[in-house]
């Protein structure tokens, strides 16, 4: 069914991609118009995600990934004392306390939840806001659910129409890993642990639902790119948070155009250094990328780790977080900045990358050479060692905590202080 769904629209995207390339190469006088028109038809809420079962990871722990695209670029991480379970979640800095919405998070029971906006599950009527209840549903589920079965029960008990239109990814401390395609009245489940539903051990989604009845949705090119990367990793049981950030969240490969900006000729000194931001996983509307690493069934749920990049992932670094009222200041709301420091500084760097302002559509051009170049001094290249050190420090502690089957809060706080140095290089690059 999945293959049938995609086959009907693949030709359209291949045609559109080819037409785009031809138009770009041979009709240069109209390129700004073309880019502007593409910008008008792209959905504002566009995300890329995956639910990964322990079958596809090297250590048997499930993973939940969300790469968020939104109009609300300023994000921070909030600790919430919930009705049944405490949780941490990525939230909109602008309106969190007014709306009580969350977009990806994990709770003290080891339950983690995220969504991507679907564009083909509901025929939205005039006056309705598409998926208006999605963020509220995540907030509520994080404070009352401990397992995927709890989440299923939560969906069953919602008043209908629910005003939900989303793909919800869920993992829990018992090894559950499922994707729920949810509309106003019903839902369909795709179990990443079921070899028939998910032969590779994972379920990926962008902004369409396989069970959707209202057109092709959106994000098919990004979906194909995610599958291209995840399939071989899953086959070798090597999907990890680090690989997701490096190979997906910072991917600049476009499978329709058959190009990878991290390869020649795009990295060479003779290249223009500029490219159009079109159908890459990371784009100007990205606000964060998060991987929740779950636990094995015999491990404490407190060991669930939320690896978090706030801001534009090519200009940010991942930091590990645990469900606790103590969080590192770099991910918390700073009223003087209007968001978290990590989000703020990353977005400042992103603004340098998307600096062209010469008319309609020009904001879609990115100064690629600032991110990546053959000299090795692009933002991504300079920040990579910082993130690598964050992983090294955290994974060393995690191994100790797993042997004790608990998080040592004092060691966690000390780690957060050390990780605070991640901000030093980001700050330095921002001020160059």
DRENLO-886116 format. One line per field, with one value per residue (C-alpha): residue number from 0; x, y, z. Coordinates in steps of 0.2 Angstrom, whole numbers. Layout:
# residues N
num	NUM  ... .
u	X  ... .
v	Y  ... .
w	Z  ... .
//
This chain:
# residues 432
num	0  1  2  3  4  5  6  7  8  9  10  11  12  13  14  15  16  17  18  19  20  21  22  23  24  25  26  27  28  29  30  31  32  33  34  35  36  37  38  39  40  41  42  43  44  45  46  47  48  49  50  51  52  53  54  55  56  57  58  59  60  61  62  63  64  65  66  67  68  69  70  71  72  73  74  75  76  77  78  79  80  81  82  83  84  85  86  87  88  89  90  91  92  93  94  95  96  97  98  99  100  101  102  103  104  105  106  107  108  109  110  111  112  113  114  115  116  117  118  119  120  121  122  123  124  125  126  127  128  129  130  131  132  133  134  135  136  137  138  139  140  141  142  143  144  145  146  147  148  149  150  151  152  153  154  155  156  157  158  159  160  161  162  163  164  165  166  167  168  169  170  171  172  173  174  175  176  177  178  179  180  181  182  183  184  185  186  187  188  189  190  191  192  193  194  195  196  197  198  199  200  201  202  203  204  205  206  207  208  209  210  211  212  213  214  215  216  217  218  219  220  221  222  223  224  225  226  227  228  229  230  231  232  233  234  235  236  237  238  239  240  241  242  243  244  245  246  247  248  249  250  251  252  253  254  255  256  257  258  259  260  261  262  263  264  265  266  267  268  269  270  271  272  273  274  275  276  277  278  279  280  281  282  283  284  285  286  287  288  289  290  291  292  293  294  295  296  297  298  299  300  301  302  303  304  305  306  307  308  309  310  311  312  313  314  315  316  317  318  319  320  321  322  323  324  325  326  327  328  329  330  331  332  333  334  335  336  337  338  339  340  341  342  343  344  345  346  347  348  349  350  351  352  353  354  355  356  357  358  359  360  361  362  363  364  365  366  367  368  369  370  371  372  373  374  375  376  377  378  379  380  381  382  383  384  385  386  387  388  389  390  391  392  393  394  395  396  397  398  399  400  401  402  403  404  405  406  407  408  409  410  411  412  413  414  415  416  417  418  419  420  421  422  423  424  425  426  427  428  429  430  431 .
u	0  14  23  7  3  20  21  6  15  34  32  25  39  52  44  43  61  67  56  63  81  78  69  84  97  89  77  88  79  64  72  66  48  50  57  44  30  38  38  20  14  25  16  22  22  33  43  53  52  55  50  64  62  76  78  86  98  115  110  91  85  71  73  60  66  57  65  53  49  37  33  38  57  61  60  65  64  52  50  32  25  11  -5  3  20  33  40  52  47  51  39  36  44  32  16  19  12  -4  -7  1  6  21  29  41  45  47  41  46  38  49  35  40  29  30  20  21  7  -2  -10  -20  -30  -44  -53  -52  -67  -67  -63  -54  -36  -27  -22  -26  -26  -10  1  -12  -13  5  6  -9  -3  15  7  -5  2  16  14  9  -7  -11  -9  -21  -34  -31  -36  -51  -58  -56  -71  -75  -71  -54  -47  -32  -23  -6  6  11  27  27  40  39  50  43  51  35  38  23  17  -1  -10  -24  -38  -54  -62  -51  -33  -22  -7  10  20  39  41  30  41  25  21  39  51  66  62  57  43  46  34  35  19  8  -1  -1  -20  -24  -38  -37  -22  -4  0  17  35  37  54  60  52  62  78  75  71  87  97  88  86  105  107  93  99  115  107  116  103  109  106  123  119  102  109  124  116  98  96  111  108  109  106  91  86  76  89  103  114  123  129  143  151  160  157  147  161  175  182  176  158  147  144  125  111  92  84  72  67  82  78  86  79  76  60  68  67  75  79  77  81  74  84  73  78  77  63  74  81  75  64  75  88  78  88  82  96  91  97  88  88  94  103  118  122  118  124  115  115  108  93  84  67  72  68  86  90  105  102  106  90  79  69  79  67  80  82  64  69  83  101  105  90  94  113  109  96  108  120  106  102  119  117  100  106  100  86  84  65  52  58  76  76  76  94  107  125  130  149  146  140  152  167  183  193  184  179  160  149  144  162  168  153  155  169  159  144  156  163  146  142  158  155  137  139  153  141  127  136  140  122  115  126  119  102  99  104  116  108  125  134  121  122  141  139  127  140  153  141  138  155  146  139  156  160  143  144  161  154  139  150  162 .
v	0  12  9  11  28  34  28  39  55  51  55  72  76  70  80  95  93  92  107  116  112  117  133  137  134  141  154  164  180  172  163  174  172  153  153  164  153  138  147  151  133  125  122  132  117  105  92  76  62  44  31  18  1  -7  -19  -5  2  -5  -6  -11  5  14  31  45  59  75  88  103  116  130  148  149  148  153  137  132  117  118  107  104  96  86  79  61  63  77  80  91  97  108  123  139  153  166  158  143  149  155  140  125  117  105  98  84  79  64  61  53  36  36  40  51  59  70  75  80  90  79  88  74  66  80  90  107  118  137  144  129  130  114  103  116  103  95  104  103  84  82  92  83  65  69  72  57  43  30  18  17  9  24  35  24  25  44  46  35  46  63  72  71  80  81  95  84  80  73  59  55  46  37  27  20  12  -5  -4  2  11  16  29  35  43  53  63  71  54  40  34  21  13  8  -2  -1  -17  -27  -34  -34  -16  -10  -23  -11  -8  10  21  38  52  70  79  66  50  34  32  49  51  70  71  67  78  86  82  67  72  74  57  49  57  50  33  33  37  26  10  5  11  0  -15  -14  -10  7  20  32  49  55  47  55  73  71  61  68  84  91  83  93  79  81  64  72  83  70  82  83  101  93  86  94  104  114  114  120  137  141  138  153  148  151  138  138  131  118  101  99  92  107  123  141  136  123  128  112  94  82  63  55  39  27  13  -6  -14  -18  -1  14  26  40  36  41  55  69  74  92  104  121  133  129  112  117  131  122  108  94  93  79  82  72  74  85  102  106  110  119  138  137  128  137  153  169  183  196  186  180  162  151  156  140  144  163  161  147  158  173  162  156  174  176  161  167  185  189  202  209  205  192  175  180  174  156  158  152  156  138  142  149  132  121  123  115  125  117  133  133  134  116  110  121  116  97  94  103  92  77  81  83  65  59  66  62  44  40  46  36  20  23  27  12  1  9  10  28  46  54  71  79  72  77  95  95  89  103  115  108  107  126  128  123  141  148  144  148  165  168  163  174  189  187 .
w	0  5  -12  -21  -13  -17  -35  -40  -35  -38  -57  -53  -41  -54  -67  -56  -51  -69  -74  -60  -65  -83  -79  -67  -80  -95  -90  -78  -80  -72  -58  -44  -50  -50  -32  -26  -33  -25  -9  -10  -12  2  18  33  45  37  47  44  57  61  74  76  85  94  79  69  82  88  107  105  112  102  95  91  79  74  63  65  52  58  58  76  74  92  103  120  132  146  161  166  182  174  181  183  175  174  157  146  129  115  115  106  116  110  116  127  143  134  123  133  117  115  99  105  122  135  152  168  163  148  136  121  108  93  78  60  52  39  24  17  32  33  21  31  30  29  45  52  57  51  65  78  92  88  100  114  112  114  130  137  133  140  157  157  146  151  136  118  124  135  120  110  125  126  107  110  123  115  110  92  80  89  77  76  59  62  61  80  83  100  110  128  141  137  119  110  94  84  72  73  58  67  59  67  71  69  68  60  68  60  72  70  79  67  53  41  44  46  37  41  59  57  51  43  40  33  29  21  29  20  25  19  7  2  -11  -10  5  6  9  -2  -8  10  14  0  6  24  17  6  22  35  24  24  42  48  38  48  64  65  67  81  87  80  63  62  66  54  40  40  50  41  24  9  -3  -15  -22  -36  -43  -39  -30  -13  -9  2  -13  -28  -38  -25  -12  -24  -24  -41  -36  -33  -15  -16  -19  -18  -2  -10  -3  9  26  34  28  33  42  53  72  80  77  92  95  110  114  124  136  136  146  161  162  172  162  170  158  143  134  123  112  106  93  95  80  63  64  52  64  80  92  100  119  130  142  155  163  178  184  182  164  156  154  135  132  144  140  142  142  137  120  118  117  123  120  110  98  97  93  80  71  71  61  50  46  39  28  22  20  2  2  -16  -19  -19  -17  -14  4  -2  -8  5  6  6  7  24  30  21  9  4  16  31  39  36  51  50  49  64  75  72  84  98  95  94  111  118  113  120  137  138  132  144  159  151  152  170  174  165  175  191  182  187  183  195  197  203  189  177  183  181  164  160  166  154  140  143  134  118  117  117  99  93  101  93  76  78  81  67 .
//
